């Protein structure tokens, strides 16, 4: 199967590309700077989002588009200017992808659009699945809702659309885990208070596998939560992380300290949701990492 990816050079995109190529899919990566990369068997880099970009030639025959493009939510404080860039980058890239899909003579089957469990409101008591109707009204929730609404326009064009709502993605060098692990590596790790907020996590390998699974299975459409089936409270998460790193779990982190350091972005760790991957599970997807300890052992001790 021929599959196009935007954001294919990023944290998730690289893992997805490797997963697809390993399973004999042909990948076309849409990037502003294809000259930075070298084509290799199964992977072609092509320019887009530029006046001199004409990616249609490389995209003919593409069956699935995977849209991972958008400014990182966790790379800096949420100033008013950054908030605009976070939202606008997602809207514009999604619009461009849909236009590309429409322009091809042989129409693709599917758009898999990145999303996030921030769609659901924070709660210490509720459990959310894809049929849950509650929506968050904070910045992250509104961003996700706007993004999914833009992607839903592809449905009106007859394309199958999947909204992959990612949990906290765990990988050694990128994503949220390096920041969470740093205090433990400095021997000052402890519970991010209050400690009973939920952490719906997922290993980066299972993110890539879930996206490939969604591409290959036409029965999947609409929202699909990409979270391990065993979410944990923050305190338990921290205890397991410290244990795997061989470090103590002892100094609590007060909320005001994180708010001072991270501003509004601190909600990513101070608040949380208990989210279950019902759509993936009901369609037969098997997570490779269902327990946090085995996921962290793989990340930190598999090399």
Residue, then its C-alpha position, 0 to 999 in steps of 0.5 A: x500500500x502507498x501511504x503519504x505522511x505529513x510530519x513524517x520527520x518528527x517524533x511520531x512520524x519517524x516511528x510510523x514510517x519505520x513501522x510502515x516500511x517494515x511491513x512492506x508499505x511504500x511511504x511518501x513523506x511530505x516535507x518543506x525541505x526534502x533536500x535535507x533527506x535522502x530517499x531510500x528503499x520504500x521512502x520518498x521525500x517530496x516538497x509541499x507547502x511551498x510555491x514551487x511544490x508539486x507533490x501530486x506526481x509522487x502521490x498518485x496511487x496513494x491510498x492513505x494519508x496520515x496527517x501528523x503536521x502541526x507545531x508542537x504543543x509541548x515545546x514551549x510556554x503557551x503564549x498568545x502568539x504560540x497558541x495561534x501558531x499551534x491552532x493555525x498550523x493544524x488547520x492549514x496543514x489539514x486543509x492542504x492535505x484534503x486539497x491534495x487528496x481531492x486533486x489526485x486522479x485516483x482518489x485515496x481511501x482514507x485520512x488518518x488525522x492526529x488528535x489528542x485525548x485532550x478532547x475529553x475534560x480532565x477528571x479524577x473519576x470519569x472513564x472516557x471512551x470514543x462514545x463519550x460526549x463530554x468535551x474539554x473547554x480549555x485551550x487544548x480541548x478547543x484546539x483538538x475540537x477545531x482540528x477534528x472539525x477541519x479534518x471532518x471535511x474530508x468525510x464530506x468528500x467521501x473519504x474515510x477519516x480516523x481521528x487518532x487521539x493520542x495519550x501521553x506518548x512515551x519515548x526515550x528522547x522526545x515527547x513528555x517522558x524525558x522531562x518527567x524522567x529528568x528529576x529522577x535522574x537528578x535524584x530529586x524525583x517525586x509525585x507531581x501533586x496532587x498525585x491522583x490525576x490520571x496518566x493515560x500513556x502509550x508506548x511510541x511503538x504502539x502508536x506506530x502500530x495503531x496507526x498502521x492498523x487503522x490504515x489497513x482496517x477499513x472498519x475503523x473510522x471516527x475517533x480512535x483513542x491511542x492509549x494503553x489499556x492500563x492508565x495509572x494515577x500520577x503517583x503510581x506512574x512516578x513510583x514505577x518510573x523511579x524504580x525502572x531508573x533505579x532512583x528514589x521517588x521522594x520529593x513531591x512537586x507542588x502545583x505552583x512550582x510547575x505553573x511558575x515554570x510552565x505556565x498554562x502548559x502545566x495542565x499537561x501534567x497537573x490534570x489528566x483523564x482516564x481514557x480507554x482504547x475501545x475502538x482499537x480493542x474492539x477491532x482486534x488490535x493487540x497492544x505490545x505494551x500494556x503495562x507501564x513497567x515493561x514499556x519503561x524497561x524497553x525504553x531505558x534498558x533495551x539497548 
